Amino acid sequence: MPSHSTPSLPLRWHLVRLAIGTLLPVVVFAAVLVFQLAGSERQAAERRVAHSARMLAASFEQEMAGSIRTLQALAESDALARGDLEAFLAECVRVRGTQPSWKVVLLIAPDGQSLLNTGVPWGARPPPLAERESFMRVIQTHEPTVGRIATGKGSAGALAFPIRVPVMRDGSLRYVLTAVITPESLVQVVASQGSSGEEWTRSLVDQGGLMAARTRDPARFVGKPAPRSFLEKTRLSNEDVYADVSLDGTEVYVAFSRSPAWGWTASVVNPRRLLDAPLADSMLAVGGLGLALLLVSASGAWVFSRRIERSIAHASAAAAALSRGELPQKAPSSVRELARLGEALEHSGRLLREREAERDAHLAVSEAARAEAVAATRAKDAFLAMLGHELRNPLAPIVTSMDLLRARGLARTPEHEVITRQLQHVVRLVDDLLDVSRITRGHLELRREPVELSSVVTRALEAVAPLIQQRRHVLEADVSPGAWLLADPDRLTQVVANLLTNAAKYTPPGGHLLVRARDVEGGFSLVVEDDGPGLPPDILPRIFEPFVQGPRTVDRSEGGLGLGLALVRSLVEAHGGQVEAHDKGPGQGCTFTVWLPGHLRVERPSSIPGEAPREASPAREFMAGNRFGVLVVDDNVDAAELLTDLLEMNGYEVRMAHDCEEALNRLEVFLPQLVLLDIGLPGVDGYGVAERIRRRLGDASPVFAALTGFGQAEDRARSHAAGFLQHFVKPLNIDDLLAFVESLRTRQKGAA
């Protein structure tokens, strides 16, 4: 089938189209620019007209202000103060002679009775008021005012408007002093704002919409209502510029500005042709120039196209030769770009090869850096694990010694209580450090189960009770019962305990603490408040970041690593919640609020794990004649001996060993039901010792429980996989250990 393609055109026609297509937007842009410039010029002219209207209004206000000041000075006359109206009339006549714009001066009583009028002799009855609106305004406001134009009743119907000022005596209105002014006096005001020969028309309109003054044909328009369109516009705005038709039928732009003081409106009227003519002239000029440029550009493109066609033909021949594997023949070209095309391609190839080599080098460096970072992370994790192990190993015998002393009734002195509290503090620091490491590596795991909110708070209060008692704080707990949620009870208890510990440490002794837990709409709310010194503004935004602490005393009596609140935020966010801190002001304490989402809410389960009360120390009940054998294997001699003594005191038969060989030797004469096995033994580790014992005893193998300073999740998983029934982390919680041993002895008795 024949192919259908768009017919091609010679290069010259493409160049002509290119020239026209390139120049046409420029011409259009120029036209738009000229249009905008002309529009801007017209807007500037409109602004000038509006400014002229504002200046006219200001000039009117200034003129009225001068008359008001003169009237106010006249109102201070001693003759008027004495009530000598005849003498005051003489003063008014004298002052009127200094004010060419004033027609007459009136003195009016508050009831509207005219007391004197400079236009009539003393004793003659003055004519009544011609305009009462402004008079009533002075009566009501006790402020000067300018009235509207009215026809005088005593001057052959001449137009005039009043300027009135109140005459106050002892805080009350005694008289209204008025100067009556004819519109002819405003001619100078409107004329002073323009120049001779100017086509602008300026006018003043009073509050009632009557024309008071006009620069053009005033005899025809003064005293007449302003155009309806003008009155409608002035009702909507105090100042504007709009297009209209003047009273004599000319298309104009009208600018007006209302006097804010007296309500009169100044207007300036400008013929529309003066503003629109520049735009029409500019567009005509741009159109003619653009057409001429298009013709010139098209002709030039037609002439130069032949030269470019020859250069392109040479370049095409060279490309065809290169495609055939031949060396292209260089041909002279007036187009520099075509002449340098081959050189550019060759140079681009070299640059590409260099960039590829550079990329490979950067990739190798990046891989090395990544491997180094991974190695550093692993080394840090290993260091933290080893740090926890090495710190817990010496703590274990100390804690066991304290438990042993308490069991023997020897740990009831204040010194022993101090040692116990400080040991708990060190253990908590180690746990916090390892918890933060676990969270930053994303290894935090929550063991969710139904838990009552009140039990979480109760456990937290038990954990921090020694610290609160030590600092003699007053603690108030307000917890709503019956609130159940699906959460990790240990971690949630840790959240509340850390917040309470933080509040107790930073609150001066004898302070007040409040913990409040609520099942609220949309979730759960946990609030811990104190009345301590509060949080500095520079600390508050970073309070939940690791290692951030408030101001410390020189002796660092508050202690800690600054990890407690960081753990709070991480554990709360792991539950899908939020935590925030609020400072109540210097010396007023602060508030920490934990919010947990409503989707954690669960119904109270029918059976609750661990709900049955556990006896304080069931394993401490000695059962004579039913010895339960325990083998303690630990290379820390002190820890092994102390743990042995403690277990023997609770009625168990105990042997100890310090390495693999000694443990195997013990089995020759002693068959235990439980082996408490340290994982980090010298030579053969705990996993190897357990394997050797199983091989030797077979089905008679005892139960194994790990006793180690390694307490991370992967350590627990490994011991479980190796067949260890329990994983105890040093330093031991003796009650937990004894409960575990007693459960094994009870199980053995039941099997027997």
Buried (B, 14 or more C-beta within 10 A) or exposed (E): EEEEEEEEEEBBEBBBEBBBEEBBEEBEEBBEEBBEEBEEBBEEBBEBBBEBBBBBBBBBBEBBBEBBEBBBEBBEBEBBEEEBBEBBBBBBBEBBEEBEBBBBBBBBEBEEEBBBBBBBEEEEEBBEBBBBBBBEBBBEEBEBBBBBBBEBEBBEEBBBBBBBBBBEEEEEBBBBBBBBBBBBBBBEBBEEBBEEEEEBBBBBBBBBBBBBBBBBEBEEBBBEEBBEEBBEBBEEEEBBBBEBEBBEEBEBBBBBBBBEBBBBBBBBBBBBEBBBEBBEEBBEEBBEBBEEBBEEBBEEBBEBBEEBEBBBEBBEEBEEEEEEEEEBEEBEBEBEEBBEBBEEEEEEEEEEEEEEEEEEEEEEEEEEEEEEEEEEEEEEBEEBBEBBBEBBBBBBBBBBBBBBBBBEEEBEEEEBBEBBEEBBBBBBBBBBBBBBBBBBEEEBEBEBBBBBBBBBBBBBBEBBEBBBEEBEBEBEBEBBEEBBBBBBBBBBBBBBBBBBBBBBBBBEEEBBBBBBBBBEEEBBBBBBBBBBBBBEEEBBEEBBEBEBBBEEEEEEEBBBBBBBBBBBBBBBEBBEBBBBBBBBEEEEBBBBBBBBBEEBBBEEEEEBEEEEEEEEBBBBEEEEEEEBBBBBBBBBEBBBBBBBBBBEBBBBBBBBBBBBEEBBEBBEEBEBBBBBBBBBBEEBBBBEBBEBBBEEEEEEBBBBBBBBBBBBEEBBEBBEEBEBBBBBBBBBEBBEBBBBBBEBBBEBEEEE
